[in-house]
Amino acid sequence: MKAEDTDWLVYHRIPDNATISEKELAESCGLDAADLTGSLARLERSCLIERREDGIRMLNFGEALLKNQCKYEKDLPYTVENGVIKARK
């Protein structure tokens, strides 16, 4: 399976407004740990998901937009660190 297809599958198996464990997600998608880890890393770099200790969750539109702005617009007066908006130093 191509990486794009794997990412599509994984992203659409993450529930809206809830978290899911990596183990549950791997079982749901039928993927091995290495393929799932690679897909989650790509989705996280694309600012589509967030991985936390309690599981993986899909970012809503506003969160994704804010993360992308912080990532690509270096002249913004704020940044996001661990889900907290902070003034840029």
N, C-alpha and C positions, 0 to 999 in steps of 0.2 A: 504494500500500500504506500502511495506517495505521502510525503510529509503533510502536504496541504489537505489531503483526504483524512489523514489521521487527526489533524487539528480540528477539522470540521466536525468529525465524529465526537471527539472529546468535548469540544465546546458545547455542542448541542445535547450532551448527556449531563451537563452541570445544571442542577435545578435553579429556577429563578428564586431569588430572595431566600436562599438557603445554602448551607455548606454541605459538602460531601467529602468523605475521606478518599485518599488516593486508592486504598484497597477497594472500596465500593465502586469507584470510578473505573478502575482497571477491570473489575468483574463485569460491570455494565457494558464496557466497550469491547471486552474480549481481547485486551492488549496485555503484553508482558510489561514488566516494570520499566525496562529501558525505553521502550517506545512511548510509554505514558510520560515518563520523566522528560523526555525530549520535547514532546508536544506541550506539556505544561510550561516548560521554559520558554518556548516560542510564544505561547499565548500570553504569558506574563510580560515578556519583552514588548509585545504588541499592545500592552495596557488593556487587555480584555478580561483578565482574571486576577485574583489575588490569592496567594498561598499563605496560609497562616497555620499556627499549631493545631487549631481545631478543625482544619480542613481547607478545602478549595471553594471559592465562591466566585460567581460571575459579577463583574463590576456593572453598575447601572450606567446609563448614558452620561450623566453628569460626572460621575467619578472617572470614567474613561476619558472624557474630554479634559478634565482638570489634570489628570496624570499626563496626558499627551502634551498639554500646554507647558507643564512644568518640565517635561523631558526635552522639548524642542525649542521653547522660547526662554532663553537664558536671561533675558532682561526683565522678567516678571519680578514684582516686589515680594513674592511669596513662594514657598515651596511646600511640598507635602512629605512628611516624615512619619512613617508608621501610622498613617491615617489621620494625622494631625496637620492642619494648615498652620505654617509658621512664617513669620516675616523673614525674608532672605537677608543674610548678614553681609 
